[in-house]
């Protein structure tokens, strides 16, 4: 017979086992953090300051994730389909508004403000943090506060785009010896994919438990810390008279090459075509998966499968681009676009779980490679004195392509064969343009032959 006194010694054993498990988890986390720090600081990135910029980007991406969770869960997909279409259409217009400021105004201003680029990065992130709190206090509070909500969302977008172009323009100044621009940009892209996934999950949990305001307070803390770290970047991130003169001379030497503008334009065309597809796939896929279940999965699980495919493809494309030479990347552009078009056609013919995941992985991998190639081309071939303005114009073109894709995805009927055939036609046209076909050139030839 077991007495009460004989049962008590088991309790300290249980507590000891639980404490041992907690210690093991903490030890694993500490080991993981140390490995990440070694990876981030490796190949001279710690000495050059690139590692610190990666940390800044991780925190900024986490802050963006909290804002995205708050807006998406409250304004868009929680509403009925027709109402969600209207709200998304308004949001697409709002996403274009920042570029009316960034391209003609902030881009040239940042070019003239080169010696304060660290301050520009910090101010952009601190502004995003304040506006995230404004969103948190107004999201889901009714139409009485809509006039504060949408301008705050617009302000977060403007701050984010300002940060993005300033960060991209600063990468060449922090590039360590022995690392290419594509490899440096790949590090930033990988962090920009993984961090939002992790922080976004935390933000979803906080929103469900405590509401959007709590999640956005976390976002504000991340923005503020990112701004502090931006000020602690090396001083040469701002440049200087000598550095600026060297970069300007190098840029002018490159601009003497006849193919510089052609290279930038080709890279932009490829990236814009795939960015169009990204906007289309995200919004059209969200509506299609409401009415067409993937292998019997619920709507949320179907969206989760789409999101996982996009994330896996983004990481795969980024990792691949970092391991191939720039010449190989240029030669791979047309076949890459052709594969994406084939995947879109396959999805139109046989819409299902396998085809949707294939489409998400292939398209996001191609988009990641194209964006890395575009950024590296601008960073390498455009002189520092106009680099920020060039990034502002290229980001404007890419955002316009994304909005166009999303707008088409909103208005098309939720019939998979219709939507993905439209995507296939657009991708085929983009492939023809990347290969050098031009409608104006064709019409010019026909007029000359008829004359």
N, C-alpha and C positions, 0 to 999 in steps of 0.2 A: 504494500500500500504506500502510495506516494503522499507524503505530508506537505503541508504548505511551506515549511521551512526548506524542503528539498527543491522547491520550484524557483525560489528566489535567485540562486546563483546563476540561473540562465539569463537573467535580465542584464547583468553586466557584460555577459558574453555577446548578447545582441547589440548592446550599445557599442561595444568594442568593435564588432564587425561593421556596424554602420559608420563609425568614425574612421575605420580603416578604408572603407569604400570612398568616403568623402576625401580623405587624404590622397587616395590613388587618383581620383578624378582631378583634384587640384594639381597633383604632380604631372598628370598628362597634359593639362591645360598649360602649365608653365613650360613644359617641354615643347609643346606646340608653338607657343609664343616665341620661344627662343629660336626655333627652326625658322619661323616666319621672319624674325629679325635678321637672322643670318642670310636668308634668301634675299631680303629686301636690301641689306647693306652690302651684298656681295658684288664682285666685279667692279669695285671702285665706286659704287653708288653712294655709300655712306660718306666718303670723302668729298665727292663732287656735289652733294646736296640733293641728288635725285631721290635717295631713300626718304628724306624728309618730305619731299614733294609727293611721293607716293602715300605717305601717312596723311598728309593734308587732303589728298584726293579721296582716301578711304573715309575719312570723317565727313567730308562734304557729300559723298555718295550716300552715306548713312542718313544724313539729314534730309537729302532729297527723297529717300525711301519713305521716311515718316510722313512727309507731305503728300506723296503719291498715295499712300495707304489711306490717309484721312480723306482726300478728295475722291478717290475711286470708290471707296466703300460707302461714302455718304451721299455723293452727288450723282453718280453715274449708274453703276450696275445694281444698286439697290432699288432703282425705279423700274416701272414697267418699260417694255421695249420701246414703244413709241416715244415716251417721255425721255428715256435714256438717249435716244437718237437726237432729240432736240438739244439736250444738255451737252452731248458730245460735240455736236456741230458748233455750239457756242464756245466750247473749250478749244476746238481746233482754231477758231478765229482768234481766241485769246493767245494761243501758243505762237501765232504769227506776229502778234503785236510787239513783242520785245525786239524783233529784228528791225522794226521801223525806227528803233532807238539805237540798237547795237551796231548795225551796219553803217549808217551814215554819220552817226555822232560818236558813239563810244569807241568804235574801232580806230578812227583817226586820233581821238583824244588819247587813247592808250599808247598809240605810236609816239605821240609827243611827250608822254608821261612815262617814258621807259625807265627812268631812274627811280621811279616809285612803284615798280610793279608788285613788290611784296605788299605794299600798303594797299594797292588796288585789289589784290587777292583778298586781303583781310577785310577790307570794307565791304566787298561784295558778299562775303560769307556772313559777316555780322548783320548786314541788312537782311539777308535771307533768314537769319535766326529771329530777328524782331518780327518780321512778317509772318513767320511760322506761328508765332504766338497769336498774332491777329487772326490768322486762319483758325487756330484752335478755339478762340473765344467766339467765333462766328459760325463755324461749320455746324450745320444741322440745327441752327437756332431760328430758322424761318426766314421769310422774305423781308422782314424788317431790317435784317442785317446783311442782305445780299449785296448792297452797295459797298460794304466794307470787305466782304469776302472775295469778290471777284477782282477788285483792284489789288488786294493782298496777294492773291494767286498770281496775278500778272507781275507784281513786283518780285515775287520769288523767282519767276521765270527769267525776268530781266537780270536779276542778280546772278542766277545760275549760268546764263549765257555769257555774262561779263566775266565771271570766274573761268568759264571754259576756254574762252579765246585767250585770256591773259595767261592761263596755265599752259596752253598749247604753244604759245609764243615763247614762253620761258624755258621750255624743255631743252632746246639746243644749248642754252647757257649752262645747264646743269648736266650735260651729257658726259659721262666718264669715258676715259680712253678705253678703246677696245670694245665699246658697245655701240651698235647702230641705233639710229633714230627709231626704226621700226621696233627694235627690241625694247627700247626705253618706253615707247608708247604702248607696247604690249603689256608691260608691267602695270601701267596705269589702267589699261583696259581690264585686265584680269581683276585687279582690286575693285574696279568700278562695276564688275559683275557680281563678285562674291559678296562684297560688303552689303549692297542693297538687299540681297537675298537673306542674309543673316539678320540685319537690322529690320528689314521688312517683316520678318516673322515675329520678332520681338514687338514691333509696332502693332501688328495685328492682335497679338495677345493683350497688349496694354489697352488697345481700343476696346476689345471685348470686355475686359475686366473693369476698366476705369474710365473709358471714354476717349474721344479723339484728343482732347486737350492734354491729357497725360502723355500720350504718344508724341504729340508735337512739342511738349516740353523737353522730351528726350532729344528730338531733332534740333531744338534751339541750342541745347548744351553741346551737341556735336558740331553745329555751325560755329559756335563761339570758340570752342577748343581748336577747330580747324583754322580759324582766323589768327589765333595766338601762334600756332605752329607756323603759319605762313610768314609772320613777321620774323620768325627765327630761321628762315631760310638763309643761306649764305648771301653775303652782300652782292656777289657777282651775279646773282639772279636778276638784280636790277640792271646789271651792265655797268658801264662806266665809259669815260671818254675813250680810253685805249681799246677796250673791248668792243665798243660800238664802232670805232673806226675800222678795226680788223674785220668785223662781221660785214660792215658796209662794203669794204673792198672785196671781200670774198663773194658777197652777193652780186656785186657788179660784174665780177669776173664770170660768174655763172650765167648772168643774164646776157652775156655776149653770145652764148650758145643759142642757135636758132630754134632748138627744140624745147626750150624751157617752158614757154607758154603752152606749147602743144602737150607737154607731159602733164602739166597741171590741169588743163582742160580735159584730157582723156581720163585722168584719175577722178576728176570731179563728176564726169558723166557716168562712169561706172558706179561710183558711190551713190550718186543721186538716184539711179535706177533701182539699186538695191534698198535704198532708204525709202523710196516709194513703196516697195514691196513690204517693208517692215511696218509702215503705217497701215497698209491695207490688211496685212495678215493679222495684226493685233486687233483692230477694231472689227473687221469683217468676221474674223474667227470668233470673237467674243459673241457676236450676234448669231452666227450660224450654229454655234455649239449650244445655244439656248433651245433650238428647235430640233437639232440633229444630234442625238447622243452617240458617243463613240463607244462602240462595242458594249452598249448597255450602261455605260458609266453615267453618273449624275452630271449636271451642268458644272458644278464646282470641280469635280474630278477631271472632267474633260478640259476645262480651262487650266487646271493644274498640269495636265499632260502637255498642253500647248506651251505653257510657261517653261516647263522643264526642258522641252525640246529646244526652245529659243535659247535658254541659258547654256545648255550643253553645246549647242552649235557655236554660240559666241565664244565660249572658252576654247573649243577645238580650233576655230578659225584664228583666234588670237595666238594660240600656241604654235600653229602651223606657220603663220606669217612670220613669227619671230625666228624660225629656223631655216627659212629659205632666203636666198639672195634677192635683192630688189629686181634684178633682171628676170629672174624666174617668176617673181610675182607679177611683173608686167606681162610676160608671155602667157601666164595662167589666167589672165582676166577674161578673154573671150570664152575659153572652154568652161570656166567657172560659171559664167552667166548662162551658157547653154545648158549646163547641168541643172541650174535652178529652174530654167524654163521647162525642162523635161519633167522635173519634180512637180511643178505646178500643173502641167498637163496630166500627169499621172493622178494627182489629187482630184482633178476635175472628173476624170473617168471613173476612178475607184475611191470615192471618199470614205475614209474610215480611220481607225486609230493608227494603223501603220503608216498610211499615206500622209496623214496630218503631222505625225511626229517626224517623218522623213522630210517633209516640206519645211517644218520649223527648224530642224537641225541644219539642213543644207543652206537654206536662205540666210539664217543668222550667221553661219560660219562664213559665207561669202561676203555678207555685209561687213563683218568685223575685219576681214582681210582687206576689203576695199577701202574702209575708213582709215585703217593703219597706213595703207599705201598713200592715200591722199594727204594725211597729216605729215608723213615723212617727206613727201615731195615738196610741200609748201615750206616745211622747216629747212629743207636742204637747199632749195633753189630760189627762194624769195628772200631778199635782203631784210635785215632786222628792222630797218627804218619803215617798212610797209608791211611787215609780217602780220601784225595784229589786225590791220585792216583787211588783209587777204583772208585771214581766218574768219573774220566777221562776215565777209561776203560769201565765203564757201559754206559757212554754217547756215547763213540765210538761205542759200540755194538748197541745202540738204533738208532744212526744216520745211521749206516750201514743198519739196518732193514728199516728205512724210505726211504733211497735211493733205496734199492732193490724194495720196494713197488712202489715208484715213477717211477723207470725204467720200471717195468712191465706195469704200467699204461700208459706209453708213447708208448710202442711198440705194445700193444694189439689193435685189431680193435675196432672201436667205435660202437660195437654192445653190448648193455647192458647185454644180456643173457650170452654172452661169458665172458665178464669181471667179472661180479659178480659171475658166477660159479667158475671161477679161484680163486676169493677171498674166496669163501665158502670152496673150497678144502684146501687152505692154512690155513684158520682158523680151520678147522677140524683137520688138522695135528698138528697145534699148541695146540689144546685142548688135543690131545693124548699125546703130549710131556709133557704138564703141569701135566697130570694125571700120568706120570711116564713111559710112553712107550719110549723105546729107540731102534732105528734100530740096533745098535751094539749088544744090549742085545738079540734081537730077532735072529739075525744071529748067535750069539754064541750058543744059545739054539738049533737051527736047526743043527749046526755042531756037538754038543755033542750028540744029539739024533741019528744022522746018523752014528756017530762013534760007 
